[in-house]
Amino acid sequence: MGALFASVSVASTVAMLGQRYGYGERIAAMVVVSTLASFVSMGAVLLLWQRMGGF
């Protein structure tokens, strides 16, 4: 279960910090990339978990 939580994006934390320090536009692109990467990583973790008999 820890691997599933580790694969979740931290986009909200990154966005708050970026906005506070004046990097709002740059952070917006990073949030999109990290969200897409989290979909891929969560999918991979769930697929491996299913194949190992975790469900």
N, C-alpha and C positions, 0 to 999 in steps of 0.2 A: 504494500500500500504506500510505502514511503516513496517508491520510484514514481508512482502516479502523481503524488503531490510535487515531487521535484521537477516534473516535466511541465508543470503549469506556469504560465507566463506571469511575470511580475510587472505587467504593464502599468497598472494603476500607481504603484509606488514610483516607478521611473517617471511617469508623467507628472506627478506631483512635485518631485524634486526638480525636474527640468523646468517646469513653469516657475517655480520659486526663484531659480537662479537665472532666469531670462533666456533659456534655451528651448522655448516652446515649440518653435517650428522644426528645429533639428530633432527634437525628441519625438515629434509626431511621426516622422518617418521611421525612427527606431522602434516605436510602439507597433507600427504595422508589421515590420519585419519580425519582431519578437512574437507577435500574435500568430503569424503564419508558421513560424518555427515551432510554437507550442502545439499547434494542431498536428504537425508532422510528428513531433516527439511523443505526444499523448497517444496518437494512433499507433505508433511503433510499440510503445510500452503495452498498450492494451492487446495488440496482436501477439506479442511475445507471451504475455500473461495467459492469453487464451490457449496458445499452442502448448504451454507448459501445464495446462490443466487447472488454471487458477480460477476459472468461472464455475 
